[in-house]
Amino acid sequence: MNSMQHLQVVPEESSPAKATEHMPTQRYSLWYWVLGSMLMLLIGSWFVWLSAYLQWKFVDDDIRAACHRTMPESADRCVDTVIIQRGGARR
């Protein structure tokens, strides 16, 4: 039996020195961190805007429904008056 049969040729590109060249450096991880932070800031600010819009919309619907119950003949004028009195601008 020849002992050379158990040896295996290792290709040059799979050597440990070459493998470490292709690993991401700390600079790339910093860019991923910055990009992730900006993405989270964008998504978070969109959620804040959405919640403010939905709250405004629900309040507007409540005011409109109350004005239609109390003053059906002049509901638009009632809505405008209530919104102005609460500090908001209409149209």
N, C-alpha and C positions, 0 to 999 in steps of 0.2 A: 504494500500500500504506500502510496506517495502522499506525503503530508501537504503537498501543494494543492491538493484537491479541495481543501477546506478554506482556502483563502478567497477573498472576494475583492474585486477592484472597486474602489470608491471613486465616483465621478468628482471632478474638480469643483463643480458648482455647489455640491452639498457639503463642502467642508465648513467647520464651525466659524472660521474667520469670515467667509463669504456670507453666511447666514445672518450674522449680526449686522451686516451692511444694509440688509433689506428690512430690518425691524424699525418700527416707527420711533423716532427720537422724541425727546421731551418737547421739542418745538412743535411737532405735529399734535401732540396731546394738548398743548396749550391752545392751538387753533381750534381743536375740537371742543375744548372747554368754553372758549369765547363764542364759538358758533352755537353751541348748545344753550349758553346763557342768553344770547340774543334771541334765539328761537323761543325760549321760555318767557322772556320779557314780552315778546310780540304776542304770544298766545295768552299770557296773563292780562295784558292790556286790552286784548279783544274781549276777554271774558268780563272785565270790569265795564267796558263800554256796553256790552250786551246786557248785563244786569241793570245798568242805569237806564238803558232804553226800555227794557221790559217793565221796570218799575214805573217809569214815566207813562208808558202805554196803559198799564193797569190803573193808575191813578186817573188818567184822562178818561178811560172807559167808565170808572166809578162816578166821576163828576158828571159825565154825559148822561148816565143812567139816572142819577139822582135828579138832574134837571128835567129830564123827560117825565119823571114821575110827578114832580112838583109843579112844573110850568110847561106843559106840553106845547102850548101855542107859541112860546118864545124860548125854546130850549137852547138855540144857538147863542142868543144874547145872554142867557143865564150862564152857559159854559164859559163864554168870554169873560163875563164879570167875575165868576168864581176864580178863574185862572189868573186874572189880573190881580185880584185881591190876595191871592196866595203868593204873589211875587213872580209869576211866570209871564212870559209874553205869548200872545196868541197870534198865529199866522204871521 
